[in-house]
Amino acid sequence: MEEWDLMMAKINKLNRFVKKNNDFIRRFTAGVKVVDIDALGRLLVPKDLVTFSGISKDVVFSSAVNIVEIWDKDLYEKSISGEDMDFADLAEEVMGNINDDDNGIS
């Protein structure tokens, strides 16, 4: 929850009178649900999120730095296949101008 609270603190600083900000907030928070883990360590993904995410049978838990994503296995594999993008170009665009340390590693 700490990560979520930090993200929401940033989002809450957005000017809600700017339409793009309001649209972003609405879409970013659509479907947000707190999910409990039962005594056996299972979590129940709400039906509306199963439908929205296209989960059919097998799932993948993917670590995205400091969050966990839950994907339908086939959709996840398609997403990371790289068919629709050049990862080197994407990495350069997203990370190419970031260098917070003196070690040359972004």
N, C-alpha and C positions, 0 to 999 in steps of 0.2 A: 504494500500500500504506500510505502514511502516514495517509491518511484512515481506512482500515480499522482500522489499529492504534489510532488515537485512539478510534474508536467501540468497539472491543473493550475498551479500557481502561475506558471508562465502563460497559460491560455487565458487565465482570468485578467491578465494585464492588457489583453487585446481590446481595442476600441470596438465596442459592439454596435456603434453607429456606422461602422464601415461594413457594407453588405458582404464583402468577401470574408471578413473576419467572422461575421455571424453565420454565414454558410459553412465555413470551415468548422466552427465550434459545433454546430448542429450535426454535421456528418461525422466528426471525430468522436463525439460522445454518443452517437446513435447505437443503441443496443448494448450499452455498457451495463454490466451486471456483476454483482459480487457473487461469487460461487463458493460454497462451502465444501469442505472435504469431509466425507463421512468417517465413521469409526474404522472402516476397513481401508481407508486411504484412497477412496474413489471420489471422483468429482463428477457431478452431473452437469453436462453442458445443456443449457436451456434449449428446448425444442426450436424456438425461433432462431437461435444462433446456429443450430445444426443446419437448419434449412438455408439460412442466409449464407453460411460458409460452404455449403455444398458437401458437407461430410456425409459419406454414404456407408462406409464400412471401416476401412483401416484409417488410422490417424497418425500424424507425425507431430511430435512435440519438437519445435525448433527454437533454439536459443538465439534470440536477436539481441545480443549484448546483455542488456539488463532486464529484458522481458522474455516471456515465453509465448510463442505463438502456437496455436493448435490448428492444424491443417488437415484437410482430406489428403490422403497419401498421393493419389494421382494428380490432384491439383497442385500440390506442393512440388512434386517432381517436374511437372510442366512449367511451373513458375521459375524454378532454378535451372532449367535446361539450357538457358542462354540463347534459345532460338530467336528471340525477339530483340536481343541487344548484344552489344559487344561489351563484356565486363571491363576490359581494360579502359575503354572510353568512359564508361560509367564511373569507374574508380578515379580516373583523372579529373572528371568533372566535379565529383562530389568531394574528394579528398585532396585534390592536387594543390590547393592553395592553403592548406592547413598545415602548419608546422609550429606547434606550441613548445617543443623542446629543441634543445641544441643538438640532439643526437641524429637529426636527419630523418627521424621516423615521425610521421604525422601523429 
